Amino acid sequence: MFLLEEFTINSWVSCQIIVISLFLSMPVTTILVPGAAGPAGINTIKALKMAAFDGTIVATDSCPLAARFLMSSEHAVMPKAADETNFVEKLLQVVKSHNVQVLMPCSGYDIYPYSAHRKELENLGALPVVSTRDSLELCRDKLLTFQQLSGKFALPFTTADPDKVVDYPSIAKPRFSEGSRDVVKIDTEEDLRYVVGKYSEMVFQEFLPGMEYTVDVLSNLDQEPLLAVPRKRLQARAGISTKGQIIRDSELEEQCMRIAKSVGIVGPCCIQMKESKEGVPKLVKINPRMGGGTIFTILAGANFPKMIVDMVEGKPIVVPRISEITVIRYYEEIIVSGQLPFAESA
């Protein structure tokens, strides 16, 4: 397990200034978008097309039937990111063969090898717009998030010790996870013992019954937050927003920008907040990447993928006007005549 003993960002910033300067003012013509089967990857490609990006988009995913393979310039089927040796070997091959210049942060799995192998990617002329491994680990580990940020920001009580759970209902969730898998509401001590017996490496949190928000924050390449766009999560399925309402809330926006700054986020993140019974928004999770619902923010006027390209090209970033809109999502089908040559391995 990767353990964070001391969290500092200044040394990383100083050593990256020279590297980043090599990329600035360089026109971006090829972008790699991971997670092409998931909503964050799909929406990143949609956003680039909305911004009239006319370069090459290389979509990657471990699923050979990823929807955006059929809607991108090029694509590559990748090993699972957990198979890091083979994943990195294939990644470097794809970057080299397609002359990739920017790697977008829209996969909760790919960002870890992107960060760990930053130097190899940069040596190939590709800039992974991801945070440091320390920052990523701080976001991934819910217990570490609580330990590092509690006292600085409003967080729900969090513990890995079931004996410290005294209030019901409470929430149990995996300490390390993506999405909302294995999140359990605990109403009684019997429920608590059941969860302890069935799952390992769980954390237990204060139950937050109020409104849930996701706040998309974009920081520049020097870890300075530029803007925050909150939305109410009106409906979510499998952890992905299906109905949402963009709002303006200066206090919530300021708080989430301070959270992103404290963690050392590079590029985008989506911060999940939920109101306590007293109506206080508390930090639930930081996703150090674009999320499945970031398209809501893009449609409201802040095209994060386009702004990331502008950052890399050294263009001044103008914070756009955000429209308060409601977005409702639905499934859309892609029909292909005949059989795809790679379908049998799906």
C-alpha positions as CSV (number, residue, x, y, z in Angstrom):
1,M,0.0,0.0,0.0
2,F,1.3,3.5,-0.8
3,L,1.5,5.5,2.4
4,L,1.7,9.3,2.5
5,E,4.0,10.3,5.4
6,E,4.3,14.0,4.6
7,F,2.2,16.0,2.1
8,T,4.1,18.9,0.4
9,I,3.6,20.5,-3.0
10,N,6.1,23.2,-3.3
11,S,9.1,21.0,-4.3
12,W,7.0,19.4,-7.0
13,V,5.9,22.8,-8.4
14,S,9.5,24.1,-8.6
15,C,10.8,21.0,-10.4
16,Q,7.9,21.1,-12.9
17,I,8.3,24.8,-14.0
18,I,11.1,24.0,-16.5
19,V,9.3,20.9,-17.8
20,I,6.0,22.6,-18.3
21,S,7.6,25.6,-20.0
22,L,8.8,23.3,-22.8
23,F,5.2,22.5,-23.6
24,L,3.8,26.1,-23.4
25,S,3.1,27.9,-26.6
26,M,3.2,24.5,-28.5
27,P,0.1,24.0,-30.6
28,V,-1.7,20.8,-29.5
29,T,-2.6,18.5,-32.4
30,T,-2.9,15.1,-30.7
31,I,-4.7,14.3,-27.5
32,L,-5.1,11.0,-25.7
33,V,-8.4,10.5,-23.9
34,P,-8.6,7.4,-21.6
35,G,-11.7,5.7,-20.4
36,A,-13.5,5.8,-23.7
37,A,-16.1,3.4,-22.5
38,G,-17.1,5.6,-19.5
39,P,-19.0,8.8,-19.3
40,A,-16.0,11.0,-18.3
41,G,-14.0,9.9,-21.4
42,I,-17.0,10.1,-23.7
43,N,-17.8,13.6,-22.5
44,T,-14.2,14.7,-22.9
45,I,-14.3,13.8,-26.5
46,K,-17.7,15.5,-26.9
47,A,-16.3,18.6,-25.3
48,L,-13.3,18.8,-27.6
49,K,-15.6,18.4,-30.6
50,M,-17.9,21.1,-29.2
51,A,-14.8,23.4,-29.1
52,A,-14.0,22.6,-32.7
53,F,-10.7,20.8,-31.9
54,D,-9.5,19.7,-35.3
55,G,-6.5,17.6,-34.2
56,T,-6.2,13.9,-33.6
57,I,-8.1,12.4,-30.7
58,V,-6.7,9.0,-29.6
59,A,-9.2,7.1,-27.4
60,T,-8.1,4.3,-25.1
61,D,-9.9,1.8,-23.0
62,S,-9.6,-1.8,-21.9
63,C,-12.9,-2.6,-23.5
64,P,-12.7,-3.2,-27.2
65,L,-16.3,-2.1,-27.7
66,A,-15.8,1.3,-26.1
67,A,-18.4,3.7,-27.6
68,R,-16.0,6.5,-28.3
69,F,-13.7,4.2,-30.3
70,L,-16.3,4.7,-33.1
71,M,-16.3,8.5,-32.7
72,S,-12.6,9.3,-32.3
73,S,-9.8,9.7,-34.8
74,E,-7.8,6.8,-33.5
75,H,-8.1,4.2,-30.7
76,A,-6.2,1.6,-28.8
77,V,-7.3,-1.2,-26.6
78,M,-5.3,-1.1,-23.4
79,P,-4.5,-3.7,-20.7
80,K,-6.1,-3.0,-17.3
81,A,-4.3,-0.2,-15.5
82,A,-3.9,-2.6,-12.5
83,D,-1.5,-4.6,-14.8
84,E,0.9,-1.7,-14.6
85,T,3.8,-3.2,-16.4
86,N,1.9,-4.2,-19.5
87,F,-0.3,-1.0,-19.3
88,V,2.7,1.3,-19.2
89,E,4.5,-0.6,-22.0
90,K,1.4,-0.2,-24.2
91,L,0.8,3.4,-23.1
92,L,4.3,4.5,-24.1
93,Q,3.9,2.6,-27.4
94,V,0.6,4.5,-28.1
95,V,2.1,7.8,-27.2
96,K,5.1,7.3,-29.4
97,S,3.3,6.0,-32.4
98,H,0.6,8.7,-32.4
99,N,2.9,11.6,-31.3
100,V,0.5,12.3,-28.3
101,Q,1.1,15.7,-26.7
102,V,-1.6,15.8,-24.0
103,L,-3.0,13.1,-21.8
104,M,-6.4,14.0,-20.4
105,P,-7.3,13.1,-16.8
106,C,-10.7,11.5,-17.3
107,S,-10.1,7.9,-16.0
108,G,-10.0,7.1,-12.3
109,Y,-7.6,4.2,-13.1
110,D,-5.3,5.6,-15.8
111,I,-4.3,8.7,-13.8
112,Y,-2.2,6.7,-11.4
113,P,0.3,5.3,-14.0
114,Y,0.2,8.6,-15.8
115,S,1.4,10.3,-12.7
116,A,3.9,7.6,-11.7
117,H,5.4,7.5,-15.2
118,R,5.3,11.3,-15.8
119,K,9.0,11.5,-16.7
120,E,8.9,8.8,-19.4
121,L,5.8,10.4,-20.9
122,E,7.3,13.9,-20.9
123,N,10.5,12.5,-22.5
124,L,8.3,11.5,-25.4
125,G,6.8,15.0,-25.6
126,A,3.5,14.1,-23.9
127,L,2.2,16.1,-20.9
128,P,0.0,14.2,-18.5
129,V,-2.3,16.8,-16.9
130,V,-2.6,14.9,-13.6
131,S,-1.6,15.7,-10.0
132,T,1.3,14.2,-8.1
133,R,1.1,10.7,-6.8
134,D,0.9,12.1,-3.2
135,S,-2.1,14.2,-4.2
136,L,-3.8,11.3,-5.9
137,E,-3.3,9.1,-2.9
138,L,-4.7,11.7,-0.6
139,C,-7.8,11.8,-2.7
140,R,-8.1,8.0,-3.1
141,D,-7.7,7.1,0.6
142,K,-10.9,8.3,2.4
143,L,-9.3,7.8,5.8
144,L,-6.2,9.8,4.8
145,T,-8.5,12.5,3.3
146,F,-10.1,12.9,6.7
147,Q,-6.9,12.9,8.7
148,Q,-5.2,15.5,6.4
149,L,-8.1,17.9,5.9
150,S,-10.2,17.6,9.1
151,G,-9.9,20.8,11.0
152,K,-9.2,22.8,7.8
153,F,-12.6,22.1,6.2
154,A,-16.0,20.7,7.2
155,L,-15.8,16.8,6.9
156,P,-18.0,14.1,8.2
157,F,-16.6,12.1,11.1
158,T,-14.6,9.2,9.6
159,T,-13.0,6.2,11.3
160,A,-11.7,2.8,10.3
161,D,-12.5,1.5,13.8
162,P,-16.1,0.1,14.0
163,D,-16.0,0.4,17.8
164,K,-16.0,4.2,17.4
165,V,-19.3,4.1,15.6
166,V,-21.9,5.3,18.2
167,D,-24.4,7.2,16.1
168,Y,-27.0,5.6,13.8
169,P,-27.6,5.8,11.0
170,S,-24.0,5.8,9.7
171,I,-22.4,5.0,6.4
172,A,-19.9,2.3,5.6
173,K,-17.8,2.4,2.5
174,P,-14.6,1.0,1.1
175,R,-11.5,3.0,2.2
176,F,-10.2,2.7,-1.4
177,S,-12.7,2.6,-4.2
178,E,-14.1,4.3,-7.4
179,G,-17.8,5.1,-7.7
180,S,-20.4,4.0,-5.1
181,R,-19.7,0.3,-5.0
182,D,-20.3,-1.4,-1.6
183,V,-21.5,1.7,0.1
184,V,-23.8,0.6,2.9
185,K,-26.2,2.5,5.2
186,I,-25.9,1.2,8.8
187,D,-29.1,1.6,10.9
188,T,-28.2,-0.6,13.9
189,E,-25.3,-2.3,15.7
190,E,-26.4,-5.6,14.1
191,D,-25.9,-3.9,10.6
192,L,-22.5,-2.8,11.7
193,R,-21.4,-6.2,12.7
194,Y,-22.7,-7.7,9.5
195,V,-20.7,-5.2,7.5
196,V,-17.5,-5.8,9.5
197,G,-17.9,-9.5,8.9
198,K,-18.5,-9.2,5.2
199,Y,-16.1,-6.5,4.1
200,S,-12.5,-5.6,4.7
201,E,-10.8,-2.2,4.7
202,M,-13.9,-0.2,5.3
203,V,-14.3,3.2,6.8
204,F,-17.3,4.4,8.7
205,Q,-18.7,7.9,8.3
206,E,-21.3,10.3,9.7
207,F,-24.5,10.0,7.8
208,L,-25.3,13.1,5.8
209,P,-29.0,13.3,5.0
210,G,-29.1,16.6,3.1
211,M,-28.6,17.8,-0.5
212,E,-25.7,16.3,-2.4
213,Y,-23.5,18.5,-4.6
214,T,-20.7,17.9,-7.0
215,V,-18.4,20.9,-7.6
216,D,-16.1,20.8,-10.6
217,V,-12.9,22.7,-10.0
218,L,-10.3,23.6,-12.6
219,S,-6.7,24.4,-11.5
220,N,-3.9,25.5,-13.8
221,L,-0.6,23.7,-14.3
222,D,0.9,25.4,-11.3
223,Q,-1.9,24.1,-9.0
224,E,-3.7,27.5,-8.8
225,P,-7.5,27.0,-8.8
226,L,-9.2,29.1,-11.6
227,L,-12.9,28.4,-11.1
228,A,-15.4,26.2,-9.4
229,V,-18.9,25.2,-10.7
230,P,-21.3,23.6,-8.3
231,R,-24.3,21.4,-9.2
232,K,-27.0,19.8,-7.3
233,R,-27.0,16.0,-7.8
234,L,-30.8,15.5,-8.4
235,Q,-30.4,11.9,-9.5
236,A,-27.5,9.5,-9.7
237,R,-27.2,5.9,-10.9
238,A,-24.2,3.7,-10.2
239,G,-22.4,6.8,-8.9
240,I,-23.0,8.8,-12.2
241,S,-25.2,11.9,-12.3
242,T,-28.2,11.5,-14.5
243,K,-30.0,14.7,-13.5
244,G,-28.4,17.8,-12.2
245,Q,-28.8,21.5,-11.7
246,I,-25.9,24.0,-12.1
247,I,-26.1,26.7,-9.4
248,R,-23.9,29.6,-8.3
249,D,-22.9,29.6,-4.6
250,S,-19.9,31.8,-3.8
251,E,-19.3,30.2,-0.4
252,L,-19.4,26.7,-1.8
253,E,-17.2,27.6,-4.8
254,E,-14.6,29.3,-2.6
255,Q,-14.5,26.4,-0.2
256,C,-13.9,23.9,-3.0
257,M,-11.2,26.0,-4.6
258,R,-9.4,26.1,-1.2
259,I,-9.8,22.3,-1.0
260,A,-8.2,21.9,-4.4
261,K,-5.4,24.2,-3.5
262,S,-4.7,22.4,-0.2
263,V,-4.6,19.0,-2.0
264,G,-2.4,20.3,-4.8
265,I,-4.7,19.5,-7.7
266,V,-3.4,20.0,-11.3
267,G,-6.1,20.4,-13.9
268,P,-9.6,19.3,-13.1
269,C,-11.2,17.6,-10.1
270,C,-14.8,17.0,-9.0
271,I,-15.4,17.4,-5.3
272,Q,-18.4,15.7,-3.7
273,M,-20.2,17.5,-0.9
274,K,-23.3,16.6,1.1
275,E,-25.3,18.5,3.7
276,S,-25.4,17.4,7.3
277,K,-28.7,17.4,9.3
278,E,-27.8,21.0,10.3
279,G,-27.6,22.0,6.6
280,V,-23.7,22.3,6.5
281,P,-22.1,21.0,3.3
282,K,-19.3,18.6,4.2
283,L,-16.6,17.1,2.1
284,V,-17.3,13.5,1.0
285,K,-14.8,12.8,-1.7
286,I,-12.3,14.4,-4.1
287,N,-12.0,12.9,-7.5
288,P,-8.7,14.3,-9.0
289,R,-9.9,14.1,-12.6
290,M,-12.9,15.0,-14.7
291,G,-16.0,13.2,-13.6
292,G,-18.9,11.5,-15.3
293,G,-21.0,14.6,-14.7
294,T,-18.4,17.2,-15.7
295,I,-20.4,17.6,-19.0
296,F,-23.0,19.5,-16.9
297,T,-20.3,22.2,-16.3
298,I,-19.2,22.1,-19.9
299,L,-22.8,22.7,-21.1
300,A,-23.1,25.5,-18.6
301,G,-20.2,27.4,-20.3
302,A,-16.9,26.1,-18.8
303,N,-15.4,23.7,-21.3
304,F,-12.7,22.1,-19.1
305,P,-11.0,20.0,-21.9
306,K,-10.7,23.1,-24.2
307,M,-9.4,25.2,-21.3
308,I,-6.8,22.5,-20.5
309,V,-5.6,22.6,-24.2
310,D,-5.4,26.4,-23.9
311,M,-3.2,26.0,-20.7
312,V,-0.8,23.7,-22.5
313,E,-0.6,26.0,-25.4
314,G,0.2,28.9,-23.1
315,K,-2.9,30.9,-23.9
316,P,-4.4,33.2,-21.3
317,I,-7.4,31.5,-19.5
318,V,-10.5,33.7,-19.3
319,V,-13.0,32.5,-16.6
320,P,-16.2,32.1,-18.6
321,R,-19.7,33.1,-17.5
322,I,-21.6,30.2,-16.0
323,S,-25.2,29.6,-16.8
324,E,-27.5,28.2,-14.2
325,I,-29.1,25.3,-16.1
326,T,-30.7,21.9,-15.4
327,V,-29.4,18.9,-17.4
328,I,-31.2,15.6,-17.9
329,R,-29.3,12.7,-19.5
330,Y,-30.4,9.7,-21.4
331,Y,-28.9,6.7,-23.3
332,E,-28.0,7.0,-27.0
333,E,-27.4,4.1,-29.3
334,I,-24.6,3.6,-31.9
335,I,-25.5,1.2,-34.7
336,V,-22.7,-0.3,-36.8
337,S,-23.5,-2.4,-39.9
338,G,-22.1,-5.9,-39.8
339,Q,-19.6,-7.0,-37.2
340,L,-16.7,-5.1,-35.8
341,P,-13.3,-6.8,-36.3
342,F,-12.4,-6.4,-32.6
343,A,-15.9,-7.3,-31.2
344,E,-15.1,-11.0,-30.4
345,S,-12.6,-10.1,-27.7
346,A,-15.1,-7.8,-25.9
